[in-house]
Amino acid sequence: MDTTELAHGLFQILETGDPVLAADVVGEDFHNREAAVSPPACAIPGPAGVLASGAWMRSAFSDLRFPILGVARNDHQIWVRLRMQGRHTGPFVRFKDEALDQAIPPTGRTIDFEQIHVLDLCDGKVIRHEAVRDDITMLGQLGVFPPAPATALRMLTWRMTGRAARAAAQVATQAADAAALLRDTAQPNR
């Protein structure tokens, strides 16, 4: 795979959760610097962490897409400019220190905003990811920033009733299950 195919492949994994593609594109020592606000499974090194990250995002955003607008590269890095697009149909749960930080109940709203990703390469695979995202635009599109009264009230209600904690547990489980797909794919006779 050439470097452009690696970039496209990484974002296809996030869109689809394809464990075979994850094994082809992502190195075993892959590190995602952006996993700090994700479920714990997203910080697992290698392809499993990427599969977990995709499951986390797809649990919140249906029709998740990452159309690539531009790619620049050298022998060891790829810089990708893209849009993150989808519809907010599930809770978007952010974590801090592996615990619930914020849960945004589904709004049904669409998101469409730009991001820049830096991917480090080694031996024909992606081994590191970091990003600069326009999260303020995304939160604005979801009605969280500035806070729309209805969205703020729903978020507070979710937190007070325990629904946010239940959503966080469910999302963390989905991410962990996605990470396990790679193990299950590698051992088909289980």
Number of C-alpha atoms within 10 A of each C-alpha: 11 8 21 15 10 21 23 16 20 23 20 19 23 22 20 16 22 17 23 14 17 25 20 16 24 27 20 16 15 24 23 21 12 14 22 15 19 25 29 21 25 29 22 21 18 24 31 28 29 32 32 32 30 25 28 28 22 26 20 21 25 17 14 22 20 20 15 17 12 11 17 12 15 10 10 14 18 21 19 21 19 20 19 19 19 21 20 25 18 19 23 22 26 19 18 14 11 16 16 21 15 20 22 25 24 18 17 14 13 16 19 15 17 19 17 19 17 19 24 20 22 15 8 16 25 29 22 20 20 16 16 12 16 14 13 13 16 19 15 14 18 23 18 18 15 12 13 12 11 11 18 17 12 16 19 18 14 19 17 11 10 12 17 24 19 15 20 23 16 16 26 25 18 20 28 23 16 26 26 18 19 21 14 13 13 13 9 7 6 7
